[in-house]
């Protein structure tokens, strides 16, 4: 990294000239985080500041182990930081009494038998998109996988068209180091899907999609150190879904072979030691579909999967939802469970909300028109109308990413298929009192993006990349501190 850029990352006005957590006694260590700040982005850079607060806490704890305040120009030192394997450093920037900027590290370990870590802490104004000094490979329609707190960027197209434009490199962004690295390559394909498979730790499985004129007759299993490929002809489908279950299995639902009608097949992929078993289940969808969503309704073992939307073998949107039950490996009886969407759609997103309901955003209806109506599903009430997307929000090719406080960040996309990419962003919030959904504008992206990636990182920020035909810097959204303890 150029020396001038390194200097810029370590300076936010005169208040962040250095950061030292000083040792105190036999049960403390000296920790020196690296402060990363936006690159040449005055709108997001937290400067000038009147003061800074630094705290150390256990991850997910509301209490601080130590806390110190510093005026402009003071050296930032925190004495008496204890040893621990789940520590988080929080940093807040103040103008007067107003807290305008925030940053935190991912979870770090500090011990007496290892050199102190030097974790990176991204510090910027809250609720802003900040431009970064990294530029991932252009990826339109690629996958962004949140993996153990880092981001894996897989596949997609560089926009040049044809098979030569497919991206095969896999990149990894690590918020603990602030580095973007290439960790390997995958087979050329597009329109793949992904899910996490296994536990302690899981790996990421990439499956389906087009590979030349046929579906991809293989799956690839990734982690941050290696990529394995397995030949699996059953996965040669597009418009399918892959859903991670709490026990580590992945359920693959529907889709279709290229040029063929939608299927009702349900498959299971399970990790068996170092191998992977693929098994076709006897259960079959009542409504074969592709381009649908499949959402796990909670993190309990045996939590069901809601299957909604998509198109049938005739290419028409499906309004009736189905429910897959992992423990019995069958579907809920359609005579007793057949809730209907208010607007049948495909190409939408479905996101689990804090109360266990599912928010449906965007997509295309039976007339080929964009769907702005928002729907909220719950087992008790079925599908309920909860408002509409604002006029400036993307309806297709957008991303919907869960923030640490449970709200949904909606970025980019298009107002309808074939139109220009948007740089708008909105926050969707579920009102726990009346069940309504509020959608309000937040900071704009620096670059218009569609079919891009937006990945939640372990420090609570969101990495946004791709969705452009050229190579542009990535961006990072800094949510409020709520939920980031």
BAVOVO-600709 format. One record per residue (C-alpha): z, x, y; residue in one letter. Coordinates in Angstrom, 1 decimal. Example, Ala and Ser with C-alpha at 12.3 -4.5 7.8 and 13.67 -1.06 7.14 Angstrom:
BEGIN
[site [7.8; 12.3; -4.5]; 'A']
[site [7.1; 13.7; -1.1]; 'S']
//
This chain:
BEGIN
[site [0.0; 0.0; 0.0]; 'X']
[site [-0.9; 1.4; 3.5]; 'X']
[site [2.1; 2.8; 5.4]; 'X']
[site [1.5; 0.6; 8.4]; 'X']
[site [1.6; -2.5; 6.2]; 'X']
[site [4.8; -1.4; 4.6]; 'X']
[site [6.4; -0.9; 8.0]; 'X']
[site [5.4; -4.4; 9.0]; 'X']
[site [7.0; -5.8; 5.9]; 'X']
[site [10.3; -4.1; 6.7]; 'X']
[site [10.6; -5.3; 10.3]; 'X']
[site [11.2; -8.7; 11.7]; 'X']
[site [11.9; -8.0; 15.4]; 'X']
[site [14.7; -5.6; 15.7]; 'X']
[site [17.1; -7.6; 13.6]; 'X']
[site [15.7; -6.7; 10.1]; 'X']
[site [15.2; -2.9; 10.5]; 'X']
[site [17.0; -2.3; 7.2]; 'X']
[site [19.1; -4.1; 4.7]; 'X']
[site [21.9; -2.4; 2.7]; 'X']
[site [24.5; -4.0; 0.5]; 'X']
[site [27.2; -1.4; 0.5]; 'X']
[site [29.4; -0.6; -2.4]; 'X']
[site [33.1; -1.4; -2.2]; 'X']
[site [35.5; -0.5; -4.9]; 'X']
[site [34.8; 0.0; -8.6]; 'X']
[site [33.2; -3.4; -9.2]; 'X']
[site [30.5; -3.3; -6.5]; 'X']
[site [27.1; -1.6; -6.1]; 'X']
[site [24.7; -0.6; -3.3]; 'X']
[site [21.6; -2.9; -3.4]; 'X']
[site [18.7; -2.5; -1.0]; 'X']
[site [16.3; -5.4; -1.0]; 'X']
[site [12.8; -5.0; 0.4]; 'X']
[site [12.1; -7.6; 3.1]; 'X']
[site [8.6; -9.0; 2.9]; 'X']
[site [7.2; -10.9; 5.9]; 'X']
[site [4.0; -12.7; 6.7]; 'X']
[site [1.0; -10.5; 7.5]; 'X']
[site [-0.3; -10.8; 11.0]; 'X']
[site [0.9; -14.4; 11.1]; 'X']
[site [2.9; -15.1; 14.3]; 'X']
[site [3.2; -18.8; 13.5]; 'X']
[site [5.2; -18.1; 10.3]; 'X']
[site [6.9; -14.8; 11.2]; 'X']
[site [10.6; -15.1; 11.9]; 'X']
[site [10.7; -13.1; 15.2]; 'X']
[site [12.4; -12.7; 17.6]; 'X']
[site [15.8; -13.8; 16.2]; 'X']
[site [19.2; -13.9; 17.9]; 'X']
[site [21.1; -13.3; 14.6]; 'X']
[site [20.9; -13.2; 10.8]; 'X']
[site [23.3; -14.4; 8.1]; 'X']
[site [23.4; -12.6; 4.8]; 'X']
[site [25.2; -14.0; 1.7]; 'X']
[site [25.4; -13.2; -2.0]; 'X']
[site [26.1; -15.9; -4.5]; 'X']
[site [25.7; -16.7; -8.2]; 'X']
[site [22.4; -18.5; -8.8]; 'X']
[site [22.8; -22.3; -8.6]; 'X']
[site [26.3; -22.0; -7.0]; 'X']
[site [27.1; -23.6; -3.7]; 'X']
[site [29.8; -21.0; -3.0]; 'X']
[site [29.2; -17.6; -1.6]; 'X']
[site [30.7; -14.4; -3.0]; 'X']
[site [30.3; -12.7; 0.3]; 'X']
[site [28.9; -13.7; 3.7]; 'X']
[site [28.3; -11.7; 6.9]; 'X']
[site [26.7; -12.5; 10.3]; 'X']
[site [24.8; -9.9; 12.4]; 'X']
[site [23.7; -9.9; 16.0]; 'X']
[site [20.3; -8.6; 17.1]; 'X']
[site [19.9; -4.9; 16.5]; 'X']
[site [22.9; -4.5; 14.1]; 'X']
[site [22.4; -2.8; 10.8]; 'X']
[site [22.5; -5.3; 8.0]; 'X']
[site [25.1; -4.3; 5.4]; 'X']
[site [27.1; -6.4; 3.0]; 'X']
[site [30.2; -4.7; 1.6]; 'X']
[site [31.8; -5.6; -1.6]; 'X']
[site [28.9; -7.0; -3.6]; 'X']
[site [30.2; -7.6; -7.2]; 'X']
[site [28.5; -6.8; -10.4]; 'X']
[site [26.8; -9.8; -12.1]; 'X']
[site [23.7; -10.8; -14.0]; 'X']
[site [22.9; -13.9; -12.0]; 'X']
[site [23.1; -12.9; -8.4]; 'X']
[site [21.0; -14.2; -5.5]; 'X']
[site [20.8; -12.8; -2.0]; 'X']
[site [20.2; -15.4; 0.8]; 'X']
[site [19.0; -14.5; 4.3]; 'X']
[site [19.0; -17.0; 7.2]; 'X']
[site [17.5; -16.3; 10.7]; 'X']
[site [19.0; -18.0; 13.8]; 'X']
[site [17.8; -18.7; 17.3]; 'X']
[site [20.9; -19.8; 19.0]; 'X']
[site [22.7; -22.0; 16.5]; 'X']
[site [19.4; -23.2; 15.0]; 'X']
[site [18.5; -21.9; 11.5]; 'X']
[site [14.7; -21.4; 11.8]; 'X']
[site [14.0; -19.0; 9.0]; 'X']
[site [15.1; -18.4; 5.4]; 'X']
[site [14.5; -16.3; 2.4]; 'X']
[site [16.2; -15.5; -0.9]; 'X']
[site [15.6; -13.2; -3.8]; 'X']
[site [15.0; -14.3; -7.3]; 'X']
[site [17.9; -13.9; -9.7]; 'X']
[site [18.9; -10.2; -10.0]; 'X']
[site [21.4; -8.3; -12.2]; 'X']
[site [23.7; -5.6; -10.7]; 'X']
[site [25.7; -3.6; -13.2]; 'X']
[site [27.7; -0.3; -13.4]; 'X']
[site [25.4; 1.1; -16.1]; 'X']
[site [22.0; 0.7; -14.4]; 'X']
[site [20.4; 1.8; -11.2]; 'X']
[site [20.7; -1.0; -8.6]; 'X']
[site [17.6; -3.1; -8.3]; 'X']
[site [15.4; -3.3; -5.2]; 'X']
[site [14.3; -7.0; -5.3]; 'X']
[site [11.9; -8.3; -2.8]; 'X']
[site [12.9; -11.1; -0.4]; 'X']
[site [10.2; -13.1; 1.4]; 'X']
[site [11.5; -14.0; 4.8]; 'X']
[site [9.7; -16.4; 7.1]; 'X']
[site [10.0; -19.6; 9.2]; 'X']
[site [10.9; -22.6; 7.1]; 'X']
[site [8.3; -25.3; 6.3]; 'X']
[site [5.4; -22.9; 7.1]; 'X']
[site [2.5; -21.5; 5.2]; 'X']
[site [2.4; -17.7; 5.7]; 'X']
[site [-0.6; -15.5; 5.1]; 'X']
[site [0.0; -12.6; 2.6]; 'X']
[site [-1.4; -9.1; 2.3]; 'X']
[site [-2.7; -9.9; -1.2]; 'X']
[site [-6.1; -11.3; -2.0]; 'X']
[site [-6.5; -12.6; -5.6]; 'X']
[site [-9.9; -12.8; -7.2]; 'X']
[site [-11.7; -16.0; -6.0]; 'X']
[site [-10.9; -18.8; -8.4]; 'X']
[site [-12.3; -22.3; -8.1]; 'X']
[site [-10.9; -24.6; -10.7]; 'X']
[site [-8.8; -21.8; -12.3]; 'X']
[site [-5.3; -22.2; -13.7]; 'X']
[site [-2.1; -21.3; -11.8]; 'X']
[site [0.8; -21.0; -14.3]; 'X']
[site [4.4; -20.7; -13.3]; 'X']
[site [5.7; -18.2; -15.9]; 'X']
[site [9.3; -17.0; -15.9]; 'X']
[site [9.4; -17.2; -12.2]; 'X']
[site [6.2; -15.3; -11.6]; 'X']
[site [2.6; -16.7; -11.2]; 'X']
[site [-0.2; -16.1; -13.7]; 'X']
[site [-3.7; -16.8; -12.3]; 'X']
[site [-6.3; -17.5; -15.1]; 'X']
[site [-9.9; -18.4; -15.3]; 'X']
[site [-12.0; -20.4; -12.8]; 'X']
[site [-15.3; -19.7; -11.1]; 'X']
[site [-16.0; -17.3; -8.2]; 'X']
[site [-18.5; -19.9; -6.8]; 'X']
[site [-21.7; -18.1; -7.6]; 'X']
[site [-22.6; -20.7; -10.3]; 'X']
[site [-23.6; -20.4; -13.9]; 'X']
[site [-21.7; -18.5; -16.7]; 'X']
[site [-22.0; -15.3; -14.7]; 'X']
[site [-19.7; -16.8; -12.1]; 'X']
[site [-16.8; -17.4; -14.5]; 'X']
[site [-13.7; -15.3; -13.9]; 'X']
[site [-12.2; -13.6; -16.9]; 'X']
[site [-9.5; -11.5; -15.3]; 'X']
[site [-5.8; -12.6; -15.5]; 'X']
[site [-3.7; -11.7; -12.5]; 'X']
[site [0.1; -11.8; -12.1]; 'X']
[site [2.0; -12.1; -8.9]; 'X']
[site [5.7; -11.1; -9.2]; 'X']
[site [7.9; -12.2; -6.3]; 'X']
[site [10.6; -9.7; -7.4]; 'X']
[site [8.2; -6.8; -6.6]; 'X']
[site [5.8; -8.5; -4.2]; 'X']
[site [2.9; -7.0; -6.3]; 'X']
[site [-0.3; -8.6; -7.6]; 'X']
[site [-1.6; -6.9; -10.7]; 'X']
[site [-4.3; -7.5; -13.3]; 'X']
[site [-2.7; -7.8; -16.8]; 'X']
[site [-5.8; -8.4; -18.9]; 'X']
[site [-8.8; -10.6; -19.5]; 'X']
[site [-9.7; -13.9; -21.2]; 'X']
[site [-12.9; -15.3; -22.6]; 'X']
[site [-15.3; -16.9; -20.1]; 'X']
[site [-14.8; -20.7; -19.9]; 'X']
[site [-14.0; -23.4; -17.3]; 'X']
[site [-12.1; -26.7; -17.2]; 'X']
[site [-9.4; -25.4; -19.5]; 'X']
[site [-5.8; -26.7; -19.5]; 'X']
[site [-2.5; -24.9; -20.1]; 'X']
[site [1.1; -25.4; -21.2]; 'X']
[site [4.1; -23.3; -22.1]; 'X']
[site [4.7; -22.9; -25.9]; 'X']
[site [7.8; -21.7; -27.7]; 'X']
[site [11.2; -20.9; -26.3]; 'X']
[site [13.4; -17.8; -25.5]; 'X']
[site [11.1; -16.9; -23.9]; 'X']
[site [8.0; -19.2; -24.0]; 'X']
[site [4.4; -18.0; -23.7]; 'X']
[site [1.5; -19.8; -22.0]; 'X']
[site [-1.2; -21.3; -24.1]; 'X']
[site [-4.7; -21.9; -22.6]; 'X']
[site [-7.0; -24.3; -24.5]; 'X']
[site [-10.0; -26.5; -24.2]; 'X']
[site [-12.8; -26.3; -21.6]; 'X']
[site [-16.4; -25.3; -21.7]; 'X']
[site [-17.6; -22.0; -23.2]; 'X']
[site [-21.3; -21.9; -22.7]; 'X']
[site [-22.9; -25.2; -24.0]; 'X']
[site [-20.1; -26.0; -26.3]; 'X']
[site [-16.4; -26.5; -26.1]; 'X']
[site [-14.1; -23.5; -26.3]; 'X']
[site [-13.4; -23.2; -30.1]; 'X']
[site [-10.4; -21.0; -29.5]; 'X']
[site [-7.0; -20.9; -27.8]; 'X']
[site [-5.5; -18.0; -25.9]; 'X']
[site [-1.8; -17.2; -25.7]; 'X']
[site [-0.5; -15.2; -22.7]; 'X']
[site [2.6; -13.7; -21.4]; 'X']
[site [3.1; -11.0; -18.7]; 'X']
[site [2.3; -8.1; -21.1]; 'X']
[site [-0.4; -9.3; -23.6]; 'X']
[site [-3.1; -11.8; -24.3]; 'X']
[site [-3.8; -13.1; -27.9]; 'X']
[site [-6.8; -15.1; -29.0]; 'X']
[site [-7.0; -17.5; -32.0]; 'X']
[site [-10.0; -19.3; -33.3]; 'X']
[site [-9.2; -23.1; -33.3]; 'X']
[site [-12.3; -25.3; -33.6]; 'X']
[site [-10.2; -28.5; -33.1]; 'X']
[site [-9.6; -27.5; -29.4]; 'X']
[site [-13.3; -27.5; -28.5]; 'X']
[site [-12.8; -30.4; -26.0]; 'X']
[site [-12.8; -30.9; -22.2]; 'X']
[site [-10.9; -33.4; -20.1]; 'X']
[site [-7.9; -33.2; -22.5]; 'X']
[site [-4.2; -32.7; -21.7]; 'X']
[site [-1.6; -30.2; -23.0]; 'X']
[site [2.1; -31.1; -22.5]; 'X']
[site [5.0; -28.9; -23.3]; 'X']
[site [7.9; -30.5; -25.2]; 'X']
[site [11.5; -29.5; -24.8]; 'X']
[site [11.6; -28.0; -28.3]; 'X']
[site [8.7; -25.6; -27.5]; 'X']
[site [5.9; -27.6; -29.1]; 'X']
[site [2.7; -28.5; -27.2]; 'X']
[site [1.1; -31.9; -27.6]; 'X']
[site [-2.7; -32.0; -27.0]; 'X']
[site [-4.1; -35.5; -26.2]; 'X']
[site [-7.6; -36.9; -25.9]; 'X']
[site [-10.5; -35.4; -24.2]; 'X']
[site [-14.0; -35.1; -25.6]; 'X']
[site [-16.5; -32.6; -26.9]; 'X']
[site [-19.0; -31.7; -24.2]; 'X']
[site [-21.6; -34.5; -24.0]; 'X']
[site [-19.6; -36.8; -26.4]; 'X']
[site [-17.5; -39.9; -25.7]; 'X']
[site [-13.7; -39.6; -25.2]; 'X']
[site [-11.5; -39.1; -28.2]; 'X']
[site [-8.2; -40.7; -29.2]; 'X']
[site [-7.0; -37.6; -31.2]; 'X']
[site [-3.5; -36.1; -30.8]; 'X']
[site [-2.8; -32.6; -32.0]; 'X']
[site [0.3; -30.4; -32.1]; 'X']
[site [0.5; -26.7; -31.5]; 'X']
[site [3.7; -25.0; -32.6]; 'X']
[site [4.9; -21.4; -32.6]; 'X']
[site [5.7; -20.2; -36.1]; 'X']
[site [7.2; -16.7; -35.7]; 'X']
[site [4.4; -14.6; -34.3]; 'X']
[site [1.8; -17.1; -35.5]; 'X']
[site [0.7; -20.5; -34.1]; 'X']
[site [0.1; -23.6; -36.2]; 'X']
[site [-2.3; -26.4; -35.1]; 'X']
[site [-1.9; -29.8; -36.7]; 'X']
[site [-3.7; -33.0; -36.2]; 'X']
[site [-1.3; -35.9; -36.1]; 'X']
[site [-1.9; -39.2; -37.8]; 'X']
[site [-1.2; -41.1; -34.6]; 'X']
[site [-4.4; -42.1; -32.6]; 'X']
[site [-4.6; -43.4; -29.1]; 'X']
[site [-5.2; -47.2; -28.8]; 'X']
[site [-7.5; -46.3; -25.9]; 'X']
[site [-9.4; -43.1; -26.4]; 'X']
[site [-9.5; -41.3; -23.0]; 'X']
[site [-10.3; -38.1; -21.1]; 'X']
[site [-9.5; -37.1; -17.6]; 'X']
[site [-6.0; -38.7; -18.0]; 'X']
[site [-2.5; -37.4; -17.4]; 'X']
[site [0.3; -36.9; -19.9]; 'X']
[site [3.8; -36.5; -18.4]; 'X']
[site [7.0; -35.7; -20.3]; 'X']
[site [9.6; -38.2; -19.1]; 'X']
[site [12.6; -35.8; -18.9]; 'X']
[site [13.9; -32.7; -20.5]; 'X']
[site [15.9; -34.3; -23.3]; 'X']
[site [14.9; -33.4; -26.9]; 'X']
[site [12.6; -36.3; -28.0]; 'X']
[site [11.8; -37.4; -24.4]; 'X']
[site [8.5; -39.4; -24.6]; 'X']
[site [5.2; -38.6; -23.0]; 'X']
[site [3.5; -41.1; -20.7]; 'X']
[site [-0.3; -41.2; -21.1]; 'X']
[site [-2.0; -42.8; -18.2]; 'X']
[site [-5.4; -43.2; -16.6]; 'X']
[site [-8.6; -41.4; -17.6]; 'X']
[site [-11.9; -42.8; -18.7]; 'X']
[site [-12.9; -44.5; -22.0]; 'X']
[site [-15.9; -43.7; -24.2]; 'X']
[site [-18.1; -45.8; -21.9]; 'X']
[site [-16.9; -43.7; -18.9]; 'X']
[site [-14.8; -46.5; -17.3]; 'X']
[site [-11.3; -45.9; -16.0]; 'X']
[site [-8.5; -47.1; -18.2]; 'X']
[site [-5.6; -49.1; -16.6]; 'X']
[site [-3.3; -49.5; -19.6]; 'X']
[site [-0.8; -46.7; -20.3]; 'X']
[site [0.5; -45.5; -23.6]; 'X']
[site [3.7; -43.8; -24.7]; 'X']
[site [3.9; -40.9; -27.3]; 'X']
[site [7.2; -40.4; -29.1]; 'X']
[site [7.6; -36.8; -30.2]; 'X']
[site [10.4; -37.3; -32.7]; 'X']
[site [8.6; -39.9; -34.8]; 'X']
[site [5.1; -38.5; -33.9]; 'X']
[site [3.7; -41.9; -33.2]; 'X']
[site [2.9; -44.1; -30.2]; 'X']
[site [4.9; -47.0; -28.9]; 'X']
[site [3.7; -50.4; -30.2]; 'X']
[site [0.9; -51.6; -27.7]; 'X']
[site [2.2; -55.1; -28.3]; 'X']
[site [5.5; -54.2; -26.6]; 'X']
[site [4.5; -51.3; -24.4]; 'X']
[site [1.2; -51.7; -22.4]; 'X']
[site [2.0; -51.4; -18.7]; 'X']
[site [-1.1; -51.5; -16.5]; 'X']
[site [-1.8; -49.3; -13.5]; 'X']
[site [-2.3; -51.1; -10.2]; 'X']
[site [-5.6; -49.1; -9.8]; 'X']
[site [-7.2; -47.7; -12.9]; 'X']
[site [-8.1; -44.1; -12.1]; 'X']
[site [-9.0; -40.7; -13.5]; 'X']
[site [-8.8; -37.2; -12.1]; 'X']
[site [-5.4; -37.9; -10.5]; 'X']
[site [-2.1; -36.1; -10.7]; 'X']
[site [1.1; -37.4; -12.2]; 'X']
[site [4.4; -35.8; -11.3]; 'X']
[site [7.9; -36.4; -12.6]; 'X']
[site [10.4; -37.3; -9.8]; 'X']
[site [14.1; -36.5; -9.6]; 'X']
[site [15.1; -40.0; -10.9]; 'X']
[site [12.8; -39.8; -13.9]; 'X']
[site [10.0; -41.9; -12.5]; 'X']
[site [6.4; -40.6; -12.3]; 'X']
[site [4.4; -40.5; -9.0]; 'X']
[site [0.6; -41.0; -9.4]; 'X']
[site [-1.5; -39.5; -6.6]; 'X']
[site [-5.2; -39.6; -5.9]; 'X']
[site [-8.1; -39.9; -8.4]; 'X']
[site [-11.3; -41.9; -8.6]; 'X']
[site [-11.6; -45.6; -9.4]; 'X']
[site [-14.1; -47.7; -11.4]; 'X']
[site [-16.5; -47.8; -8.5]; 'X']
[site [-16.5; -44.0; -8.0]; 'X']
[site [-14.3; -44.3; -4.9]; 'X']
[site [-11.3; -42.2; -4.0]; 'X']
[site [-7.9; -43.9; -4.7]; 'X']
[site [-5.4; -43.6; -1.8]; 'X']
[site [-2.8; -46.0; -3.3]; 'X']
[site [0.3; -44.3; -4.6]; 'X']
[site [1.9; -45.7; -7.7]; 'X']
[site [5.4; -45.0; -9.1]; 'X']
[site [6.0; -45.6; -12.8]; 'X']
[site [9.4; -46.2; -14.5]; 'X']
[site [10.1; -47.5; -17.9]; 'X']
[site [12.0; -50.5; -16.5]; 'X']
[site [9.6; -51.6; -13.8]; 'X']
[site [6.2; -50.3; -14.9]; 'X']
[site [3.7; -49.3; -12.2]; 'X']
[site [4.8; -50.2; -8.6]; 'X']
[site [2.9; -49.9; -5.4]; 'X']
[site [4.7; -47.4; -3.1]; 'X']
[site [2.2; -46.9; -0.3]; 'X']
[site [-0.9; -44.9; 0.4]; 'X']
[site [-1.9; -41.3; 1.1]; 'X']
[site [-2.5; -40.6; 4.8]; 'X']
[site [-6.1; -40.4; 5.9]; 'X']
[site [-6.2; -36.6; 6.1]; 'X']
[site [-4.8; -36.0; 2.6]; 'X']
[site [-6.9; -34.8; -0.3]; 'X']
[site [-7.6; -37.4; -3.0]; 'X']
[site [-9.5; -35.1; -5.5]; 'X']
[site [-9.3; -31.4; -6.2]; 'X']
[site [-5.8; -31.1; -4.5]; 'X']
[site [-2.6; -29.8; -5.9]; 'X']
[site [0.8; -31.5; -6.2]; 'X']
[site [3.7; -29.0; -6.7]; 'X']
[site [7.4; -29.9; -7.1]; 'X']
[site [9.6; -28.2; -4.4]; 'X']
[site [13.2; -27.1; -5.2]; 'X']
[site [14.6; -30.2; -3.5]; 'X']
[site [12.6; -32.5; -5.7]; 'X']
[site [9.9; -33.4; -3.1]; 'X']
[site [6.2; -32.9; -3.8]; 'X']
[site [4.0; -30.6; -1.8]; 'X']
[site [0.4; -31.9; -1.7]; 'X']
[site [-2.1; -29.2; -0.5]; 'X']
[site [-5.8; -29.1; 0.2]; 'X']
[site [-8.4; -30.9; -1.8]; 'X']
[site [-11.2; -33.2; -0.7]; 'X']
[site [-11.3; -36.7; 0.8]; 'X']
[site [-13.8; -37.6; -2.0]; 'X']
[site [-16.0; -35.7; -4.5]; 'X']
[site [-18.6; -33.4; -2.9]; 'X']
[site [-17.0; -33.4; 0.6]; 'X']
[site [-15.7; -30.3; 2.4]; 'X']
[site [-12.4; -28.8; 1.4]; 'X']
[site [-9.4; -29.6; 3.5]; 'X']
[site [-6.6; -27.4; 5.0]; 'X']
[site [-4.1; -30.2; 5.3]; 'X']
[site [-0.7; -30.4; 3.5]; 'X']
[site [1.8; -33.3; 3.1]; 'X']
[site [5.2; -33.8; 1.6]; 'X']
[site [5.9; -36.8; -0.6]; 'X']
[site [9.6; -37.8; -0.9]; 'X']
[site [11.2; -40.5; -3.1]; 'X']
[site [13.8; -42.5; -1.2]; 'X']
[site [16.6; -42.8; -3.8]; 'X']
[site [18.0; -46.0; -2.1]; 'X']
[site [15.0; -48.3; -2.1]; 'X']
[site [12.6; -46.5; -4.4]; 'X']
[site [9.9; -46.1; -1.7]; 'X']
[site [7.8; -43.0; -1.2]; 'X']
[site [7.4; -41.4; 2.2]; 'X']
[site [4.5; -39.0; 2.8]; 'X']
[site [4.6; -36.9; 5.9]; 'X']
[site [2.5; -34.0; 7.2]; 'X']
[site [3.7; -30.5; 7.0]; 'X']
[site [2.2; -27.2; 8.2]; 'X']
[site [-1.5; -26.7; 7.7]; 'X']
[site [-3.0; -24.1; 5.3]; 'X']
[site [-4.7; -21.2; 7.1]; 'X']
[site [-7.7; -21.7; 4.8]; 'X']
[site [-9.3; -24.9; 3.6]; 'X']
[site [-9.0; -25.0; -0.2]; 'X']
[site [-10.1; -27.3; -3.1]; 'X']
[site [-9.7; -26.8; -6.8]; 'X']
[site [-7.2; -24.1; -5.9]; 'X']
[site [-3.8; -23.1; -7.4]; 'X']
[site [-0.3; -23.8; -6.1]; 'X']
[site [2.5; -22.2; -8.2]; 'X']
[site [6.3; -22.5; -7.8]; 'X']
[site [7.9; -19.1; -7.8]; 'X']
[site [11.5; -18.1; -8.8]; 'X']
[site [12.6; -17.7; -5.1]; 'X']
[site [11.7; -21.3; -4.3]; 'X']
[site [8.5; -20.5; -2.4]; 'X']
[site [5.0; -21.8; -3.4]; 'X']
[site [2.1; -19.4; -3.9]; 'X']
[site [-1.3; -20.9; -2.9]; 'X']
[site [-4.5; -19.1; -3.8]; 'X']
[site [-8.1; -19.7; -4.8]; 'X']
[site [-10.2; -22.7; -4.1]; 'X']
[site [-12.7; -20.8; -2.0]; 'X']
[site [-16.1; -19.2; -2.8]; 'X']
[site [-15.1; -15.9; -1.1]; 'X']
[site [-12.0; -13.7; -1.5]; 'X']
[site [-9.3; -14.6; 1.0]; 'X']
[site [-5.6; -13.8; 1.3]; 'X']
[site [-3.2; -15.9; -0.6]; 'X']
[site [-0.6; -18.0; 1.2]; 'X']
[site [3.0; -18.8; 0.6]; 'X']
[site [4.8; -22.0; 1.6]; 'X']
[site [8.5; -21.6; 2.5]; 'X']
[site [10.4; -24.8; 1.9]; 'X']
[site [13.8; -25.6; 3.5]; 'X']
[site [16.9; -24.0; 1.9]; 'X']
[site [18.0; -27.2; 0.2]; 'X']
[site [17.8; -26.9; -3.6]; 'X']
[site [17.3; -23.1; -3.5]; 'X']
[site [20.8; -22.0; -4.3]; 'X']
//
